[in-house]
Amino acid sequence: MNEIAQINGPVWRSDDEGYRAEVGGYQLAHPHRPDVVVGATSPQDVARAVRHAADRGLPVAVQTSGHGRGTPLEGGVLISTRRMAGVRVDPVARTARVEAGTRWTQVAEAAAAHGLAPLSGSSPAVGAVGYTLGGGIGVLARTFGWASDRVRSVDLVTADGQQRHVTAAADPELFRVLRGAGAGLGVVTAMEVGLVPVGRLFGGALLVDGPHVPALLDAYREWTADLSHDVTSSITMLPFPDVAAVPDHLRGRYAAKVHIACTGSVAEGERLVAPLRAAVPLLADTLGELPYTAAGTIFDDPTEPHAYTGTNAMLHALDPAVLHAALDVAGPDAPVMCVLGLRHLGGALARPPAVPDAVAHRDAAYLLSVLSLVDGTEVPGRLHGELMQRVAPWTAGDTPNFRFGAQAARDRPLDVPGRAALVAELDPKGLFLP
């Protein structure tokens, strides 16, 4: 049977109009170059595409709708799931069934109608499934934990082209590894996730000018040392280019932005944030009450596709030497633009899951990340590697959702107990790229 001919969604060859747009994605570095692109509209389309590839011994990759990208595909079959974007909320069970191409903004809007929220990340434009397969450190992470912990079931097409409904009861080992290290085990066509009873939060950002960033980092270290689990926060540090698209008060500056989300009342949020607010002068303060559907404004992540690379380190502790190394290697004087990120972990992120999953390093207290635009040189990768070496004494490991680009994956390959055995069982011919 010609499986490709049976696919209901669009199919492109490399010389077809629309091919380049379909393989692009948000991450423009290391693009896929498949022979065939399948715009799947159903699990059946996915299964047919996988069987087509398996019959011919062709590699398969999935076109992500988030910030990352796996191993670049040369030849073979690329499956694009963005047309599978349905959400169905069960307000009684507090769950949402999320199809493969659904973005967090769709899930948040559907859940909000029932006073509920998903454990979504900083960018509402990111695909819900890929984010969750990598663990998922969300806006409310310290209060409710990892997104992977809330997965109830996964619908998966494996390398034999079969559709499987994976649960803790039916297939505990596969269910464990999918939740936290699921990339490359098959094509997820849908998952059911738990929702939390949050409709509004106290949140926003504090903006700090470059000269005050070292003092801010010291204050942040002290502030987060015994902070309530109701507060999830992080800092982003970067040089803003001197271009018209950047607001006047940021143009040409090095600045830090503290992102804050608190599930308590406005009064409680104001009380908890007061010490950090008073620590250093502020360029801007946007903290206030907002609906969860507006949580993406806390981070205001860029939406335009671009080429970048990056890596991360999950830290046992935030030693002053870590802060010094971050600014010394990748701060305002770095030879290429570096976006430094520092996330406060702990709280619910440290709790063991009710059902075992593959999320590692739950005892880490902070996450340090670094990201740079790809500039055609080895400088970004060299700087990132130097930073990771400098903070190695405090590093527990890393998390897959903050590794961007092929170099980061090569330097620190994913190592999850039991994963290799599952790959050997489910995909012995190596159909799926990691």
C-alpha positions in Angstrom: 0.0 0.0 0.0 1.2 3.5 -0.8 0.9 5.0 2.7 1.7 8.5 1.6 -1.2 8.5 -0.9 -3.6 7.6 2.0 -2.6 10.7 4.1 -5.4 13.3 4.4 -3.1 16.2 5.2 -0.8 18.0 2.8 2.4 16.4 1.6 5.4 18.3 0.2 8.6 17.2 -1.6 11.7 19.4 -1.5 10.9 21.3 -4.7 7.2 22.0 -3.8 5.9 25.4 -3.0 5.3 25.7 0.7 8.1 23.2 1.6 10.4 25.8 3.1 7.7 27.4 5.2 6.7 24.1 6.7 10.2 23.0 7.7 11.2 26.4 9.2 9.9 26.6 12.7 10.9 29.0 15.4 14.5 27.8 15.7 16.2 28.7 12.4 19.6 27.1 13.2 20.4 23.6 11.8 17.2 23.4 9.7 15.6 20.1 8.7 16.1 19.1 5.0 13.7 16.2 4.6 12.8 14.5 1.3 9.2 14.5 2.3 7.1 16.6 4.8 3.8 15.3 6.0 1.3 17.9 7.4 -0.5 15.4 9.6 -4.1 16.1 10.5 -4.8 13.0 12.6 -3.1 10.2 14.4 -3.8 8.0 11.4 -1.8 10.4 9.2 1.1 10.2 11.6 0.9 6.4 11.6 0.9 6.3 7.8 3.9 8.6 7.6 5.8 6.5 10.0 5.0 3.2 8.2 6.0 4.8 4.9 9.4 5.7 6.4 9.8 2.3 8.1 9.1 0.4 4.9 11.9 2.3 3.2 14.4 2.5 6.1 14.1 6.3 6.2 14.8 8.5 9.2 11.9 10.3 10.9 11.7 13.6 12.8 8.9 15.7 14.2 8.7 19.4 13.4 8.4 21.1 16.8 6.2 24.1 17.5 8.4 25.3 20.4 11.8 26.9 20.9 14.0 23.8 20.4 14.9 21.4 17.6 16.3 17.9 17.8 18.9 16.4 15.5 18.6 18.0 12.1 17.0 15.7 9.5 18.8 15.1 6.2 16.5 13.3 3.8 13.8 11.1 5.3 10.3 12.1 6.5 9.5 15.2 8.6 6.1 15.0 10.4 4.5 18.4 11.1 1.8 18.2 13.7 0.7 21.9 13.9 -2.6 21.1 12.2 -3.5 18.8 15.1 -4.4 21.5 17.6 -7.5 20.5 19.5 -8.1 21.0 23.3 -10.8 19.3 25.3 -11.2 20.3 29.0 -12.9 18.1 31.6 -13.6 20.6 34.4 -14.7 18.0 36.9 -11.6 15.8 36.5 -9.5 19.0 36.1 -7.8 17.7 33.0 -7.2 18.7 29.4 -6.7 16.4 26.4 -4.1 18.3 24.3 -3.4 17.3 20.7 0.2 17.3 19.4 0.3 20.7 17.7 -1.5 22.6 20.4 0.2 25.7 21.8 -0.1 26.7 25.5 -2.1 29.8 24.7 -4.9 27.6 23.4 -4.8 25.3 26.5 -4.8 28.3 28.9 -7.8 29.9 27.2 -9.8 26.7 27.2 -9.0 26.0 30.9 -9.7 29.6 32.0 -13.3 29.2 31.2 -13.5 26.8 34.1 -11.2 28.7 36.5 -8.3 26.4 35.8 -4.8 26.7 34.3 -2.2 24.4 32.8 1.4 24.3 34.0 2.6 26.2 31.0 5.9 27.8 30.4 7.1 31.4 30.0 6.0 31.6 26.3 2.4 30.9 25.5 3.4 30.3 21.8 5.4 27.2 22.7 3.9 23.8 21.8 2.4 22.1 24.9 3.5 18.5 24.1 7.2 19.0 23.4 7.6 21.3 26.4 6.0 18.7 28.7 8.0 15.8 27.2 11.1 17.6 28.4 9.9 18.1 32.0 8.5 21.7 31.8 9.5 24.4 34.3 6.5 26.6 34.2 5.3 30.0 35.4 3.9 28.4 38.6 6.6 25.7 39.0 7.5 26.2 42.6 3.9 26.0 43.6 2.8 23.1 41.5 5.9 21.3 40.2 7.0 19.9 36.9 4.5 19.8 34.0 5.6 16.1 33.3 4.3 15.2 36.7 0.8 16.1 35.7 0.6 13.9 32.6 -2.2 11.3 32.9 -1.8 9.5 29.5 0.1 9.8 26.2 -1.0 8.7 22.8 2.0 7.6 20.8 2.8 6.3 17.4 5.8 4.0 17.6 8.4 2.9 15.0 6.2 0.0 13.8 3.4 2.5 12.8 1.1 1.4 15.6 -0.9 3.7 17.8 -0.5 3.2 21.5 -2.3 4.7 24.5 0.4 4.8 27.2 -0.6 5.0 30.9 1.1 4.1 34.2 -1.1 1.0 34.5 -0.7 -0.2 30.9 3.0 0.5 30.3 4.7 1.9 33.4 8.3 2.0 32.1 7.4 3.7 28.8 5.1 6.1 30.7 8.0 6.9 33.0 10.5 7.7 30.4 8.1 9.7 28.1 7.5 12.1 31.0 10.8 14.0 31.1 12.8 12.3 28.4 10.3 11.6 25.7 11.9 13.0 22.6 12.8 10.4 20.0 10.7 7.5 21.4 7.9 8.0 18.8 5.5 10.6 17.7 3.1 11.8 20.4 -0.2 12.6 18.9 -2.0 13.7 22.1 -1.7 13.7 25.9 -3.9 14.2 28.8 -2.6 16.6 31.5 -3.8 17.7 34.9 -4.9 21.3 35.4 -4.6 23.5 38.6 -7.2 25.8 40.2 -5.7 29.1 39.3 -7.6 31.9 37.5 -5.5 34.9 38.5 -2.1 35.6 39.9 0.1 38.5 41.1 2.9 38.9 38.7 4.9 41.0 36.3 8.5 42.1 36.1 11.1 44.4 37.7 13.6 46.0 35.3 17.1 46.9 36.6 19.8 48.8 34.8 23.2 47.2 34.1 25.3 49.0 36.7 23.0 47.6 39.4 22.8 44.0 38.1 25.6 42.6 40.4 23.8 44.1 43.5 20.5 42.7 42.2 22.0 39.2 41.9 23.3 39.3 45.4 19.9 40.5 46.7 18.1 37.8 44.6 20.3 35.1 46.2 19.3 36.3 49.7 15.7 36.9 48.8 15.2 33.4 47.4 17.0 31.6 50.2 13.8 31.1 52.2 11.1 32.3 49.8 7.5 31.0 50.0 6.6 28.3 47.5 3.8 30.6 46.4 6.4 32.6 44.4 8.1 31.4 41.2 10.7 33.8 39.9 13.6 34.1 37.5 16.0 36.7 36.1 17.0 37.4 32.5 20.1 39.5 31.7 21.0 40.7 28.3 22.3 43.6 26.2 19.5 45.4 24.3 20.5 46.5 20.8 20.4 50.1 19.9 17.7 49.8 17.2 14.3 51.4 16.7 12.3 48.2 17.6 13.6 48.4 21.2 11.8 50.8 23.6 13.7 54.0 24.3 14.3 53.2 28.0 16.1 49.9 27.0 17.8 50.8 23.8 21.5 50.2 23.9 21.5 49.2 27.6 22.6 46.1 29.5 19.7 45.3 31.8 18.2 42.6 34.0 14.5 41.7 34.2 13.1 39.8 37.2 10.1 37.8 36.3 7.7 37.1 39.2 4.5 35.0 39.5 2.7 34.6 42.9 -0.3 32.4 43.5 -1.2 34.2 46.7 -3.3 37.4 47.1 -2.2 40.7 45.8 -1.5 41.8 49.3 0.6 38.7 50.0 2.5 39.2 46.7 3.2 42.8 47.5 4.6 41.8 51.0 6.7 39.0 49.6 8.2 41.1 46.8 8.9 44.2 48.9 12.5 43.3 50.0 13.6 42.7 46.4 11.8 45.9 45.2 13.8 47.9 47.7 17.2 46.3 47.0 18.2 48.3 43.9 16.9 51.2 41.8 14.3 50.1 39.2 13.9 51.2 35.6 10.4 49.8 35.5 7.9 47.8 37.7 4.9 46.1 36.1 3.8 43.9 39.1 0.1 43.6 39.6 -2.9 41.3 39.4 -3.5 39.6 36.0 -5.4 36.7 34.6 -3.5 33.5 34.0 -4.2 33.8 30.3 -1.9 36.9 30.4 0.9 35.1 32.2 3.0 35.3 29.0 3.4 39.1 29.6 5.6 38.4 32.6 8.4 37.2 30.4 7.4 38.8 27.1 9.5 36.3 25.1 10.3 37.1 21.5 8.0 35.6 18.9 10.0 36.1 15.7 12.0 33.0 14.5 15.7 33.2 14.8 18.9 31.1 15.0 20.4 30.5 18.4 22.3 28.1 20.5 22.3 27.6 24.3 22.8 25.3 27.3 22.1 25.2 31.0 23.2 23.9 34.4 21.0 22.9 37.3 22.8 24.1 40.4 22.9 22.6 43.9 23.4 26.1 45.3 23.8 29.7 44.2 27.3 30.4 45.3 28.6 34.0 44.8 31.2 32.5 42.6 28.5 31.3 40.2 27.1 34.8 39.8 30.6 36.2 39.3 31.4 33.6 36.6 28.1 34.3 34.8 28.7 38.0 34.4 32.4 37.6 33.8 32.0 35.1 31.0 28.6 35.9 29.5 27.8 39.4 30.8 27.9 42.8 29.3 31.5 42.6 28.1 31.1 39.2 26.3 32.4 39.2 22.7 29.0 38.0 21.5 25.5 38.7 22.8 24.6 36.3 25.6 21.2 36.0 27.2 21.7 34.8 30.8 18.9 33.2 32.7 18.7 32.4 36.4 15.6 30.4 37.6 14.7 29.7 41.2 13.8 26.0 41.6 12.9 24.1 44.8 9.4 24.1 46.3 7.1 21.7 44.5 9.8 21.0 41.9 11.8 19.1 44.5 8.9 16.8 45.5 8.9 13.2 44.1 6.1 12.6 41.6 3.0 10.6 42.5 3.9 8.3 39.6 7.6 7.9 38.7 8.9 9.9 35.7 12.2 10.7 34.1 12.7 14.3 35.4 16.2 14.4 37.0 18.0 16.6 39.5 14.9 17.5 41.6 17.2 18.6 44.4 18.7 21.4 42.3 18.0 24.8 43.8 18.6 27.0 40.7 18.9 26.8 36.9 21.5 28.8 35.1 21.1 29.1 31.3 22.9 30.9 28.5 21.8 31.6 25.0 23.4 33.3 22.0 22.5 34.0 18.4 24.3 31.8 15.9 26.9 34.0 14.2 28.8 31.6 12.0 31.7 31.3 14.4 32.6 29.0 17.3 32.6 31.9 19.8 29.1 31.3 21.3 29.8 27.6 21.8 33.2 28.3 23.3 31.8 30.9 25.7 28.9 28.6 26.8 31.4 25.8 27.4 33.6 28.0 29.5 30.7 29.1 31.6 29.6 25.5 32.2 33.1 24.6 33.2 33.3 27.6 35.7 30.1 26.5 37.4 30.8 22.8 37.3 31.6 22.5 41.0 27.9 23.5 41.8 26.3 21.6 38.9 24.0 18.6 39.4 23.2 18.2 35.6 21.0 19.9 33.1 17.5 19.8 31.7 16.6 19.1 28.1 14.2 22.0 27.6 17.0 24.5 27.9 19.4 22.9 25.5 19.3 24.6 22.1 21.4 23.6 19.1 23.3 20.5 18.1 26.5 21.4 20.0 24.7 21.4 23.4 23.3 18.0 22.7 26.7 16.6 21.7 28.5 18.1 24.7 26.0 16.7 27.2 23.9 13.9 25.7 20.7 12.9 27.4 21.3 10.1 29.9 18.2 8.7 31.5 18.1 5.2 33.2 16.1 2.8 31.1 15.8 5.0 28.1 18.4 3.1 25.9 16.6 -0.2 26.6 13.3 1.3 25.5 14.8 2.7 22.3 16.3 -0.7 21.5 12.9 -2.4 22.1 10.7 0.1 20.4 12.9 1.4 17.6 15.7 -1.2 17.0 16.5 0.3 13.5 16.9 3.8 14.8 14.0 5.3 12.8 13.4 8.3 15.0 16.1 10.9 15.4 16.8 12.0 19.1 
